[in-house]
Amino acid sequence: MAYKILKTQRFGQVEVLTISRPESLNALNSDFFSELIDYLDYIITDEPFRVLVITGEGKAFAAGADIAEMSKLGPEGARRFSEKGQQTFLMIEELHIPVIAAVNGYALGGGCELAMACDIRIASEKALFGQPEVNLGLVPGYAGTQRLSRLIGLGNALRWILSGQSFDAAEAKRVGLVSSVSEPDKLMADVLELAGKLASRGPKAIKAAKYLLRKGIDMEFQKALDMEKDAFAELFEDEGIEGMKAFLEKRKPSWESQF
């Protein structure tokens, strides 16, 4: 697949997807969303690897939606622009495989919303987060008002969104938006180390665990327990048997033999 904005690089069972519009700090425009939707459709259809890493080229992860493009929209065009971003980021959230955001620089507006759609966020010490839309007389449009409060709590989300301020990686870690902070030159090494660990785990178990966590958080507790019980039992049909057998035999499990 050849794209103008997206670049890919494979490391075993891990793929790194890089947003490459460094001249605009990787601002998210319609072409970006079209390419990303095509790429996600490919992953959903083939599942060619076990972990996806998303990062940005240059000084930014993604510095927000493309304001030059947005400024030409009327209300109906803005609604479609918002809906496209929401649906695309929901595709990321609903991927069966883990998605890690390697936040190397600015993650503002739509860039912060993209990072929030990922399962795990690891940030460079130079990363900067924020939802500055109110500074433009706007609100976040790619589910930022909904995901941020779920990730860092309502009080913190209100402070972030209503102030329109930017926050450094240390603050993002303090409120729970990012899992860890890395030195800038070690960010990708740290992310790939984690991604490699995730890729080595039982792939069916990883898919099931992600689904349980994502879906269960908004469910009634007993229903979520029932869902967990069913998923636990299903893994005893193949992958769980191999994993426990490998543990008892003191060897690495052979997940590929289960497919």
Secondary structure, DSSP 8 states (H G I E B T S, - for coil): ---SSEEEEEETTEEEEEE--GGGTT-B-HHHHHHHHHHHHHHHHH--SSEEEEEESTTEEE--B-HHHHTT--HHHHHHHHHHHHHHHHHHHT-SS-EEEEE-SEEETHHHHHHHHSSEEEEETT-EEE--GGGGT----SSHHHHHHHHH-HHHHHHHHHH--EEEHHHHHHTTS-SEEE-GGGHHHHHHHHHHHHHHS-HHHHHHHHHHHHHHTTS-HHHHHHHHHHHHHHGGGTHHHHHHHHHHTTS---GGGG-
